Amino acid sequence: MPDPRPLTGEPLSLDLLNTHWHDRYGRYDLLDSTAGLACWLSGSRVAAAYAGGELRADRNTLSAARAARSALAGVVGRADAGPRALDAFNRLLDAGRIRRLLTAAGPVERLEAPDSGRLFGYLAAADYLRLLSTAGDRVRSCANPTCGLRFHDVSRNGTRRWCTSTGCGNRAKAARHYARRTASTA
């Protein structure tokens, strides 16, 4: 099953949020089934990093993915996140830890998670904290009020406004052009 989402390849935390999207034809949720979860895991950065089989597209992981997405949605891009939203987000971080070890090959870091289903909830929360600390001002929502997709603006001047230039960006440009044409003919 190819990934049907209009925007892919974002950092893990934003990619997880973008598994729920809408457009002019309807609302979609890639995490509505284990098949959708398998589709997301097959293309996500977390699956590439943990391809050793820790992440499985099963009901437990699906439930954890939905809970993680909900907790992220409560804080991402919200300056007014309340204590309940912050608590739900911080509980994601309780699901794992980085253990530092010295081995014969040198220092290593290992991710430990007692419940593999909640593993990427931890990874998504840790990724969002990383984004906030390195480029928090570049985590954005699409300027199209009917879109809602999130992206990390990596443009040189930091002025990206649209989730995709070929989707929402083109529609906005066409709407401006139409408005100018109709205004000049009236």
ZIHUHU-V260375 format. One record per backbone hydrogen bond with DSSP energy under -1.0 kcal/mol. NH is the residue of the N-H (numbers start at 1). CO is the residue of the C=O. Records with the same first field share a line. If there is no record, write none. Layout:
NH = CO + CO
This chain:
15 = 11
16 = 12
17 = 13
18 = 14
19 = 16
20 = 17
21 = 28
23 = 26
28 = 21
30 = 19
32 = 29
37 = 33
38 = 34
39 = 35
40 = 36
41 = 37
42 = 38
44 = 40
48 = 44
49 = 45
50 = 46
58 = 56
62 = 58
63 = 59
64 = 60
65 = 61
66 = 62
67 = 63
68 = 64
69 = 65
70 = 66
71 = 67
72 = 68
73 = 69
74 = 70
75 = 72
76 = 72
78 = 75
86 = 82
87 = 83
88 = 84
89 = 85
90 = 86
91 = 87
92 = 89
95 = 92
97 = 112
99 = 110
101 = 108
103 = 106
106 = 103
108 = 101
110 = 99
112 = 97
118 = 115
122 = 118
123 = 119
124 = 120
125 = 121
126 = 122
127 = 123
128 = 124
129 = 125
130 = 126
131 = 127
132 = 128
133 = 129
134 = 130
135 = 131
136 = 132
138 = 135
139 = 136
140 = 151
142 = 149
143 = 161
147 = 144
151 = 140
153 = 138
169 = 164
171 = 167
172 = 168
173 = 169
174 = 170
175 = 171
176 = 172
177 = 173
178 = 174
179 = 175
180 = 176
181 = 177
182 = 178
183 = 179
184 = 180
185 = 181
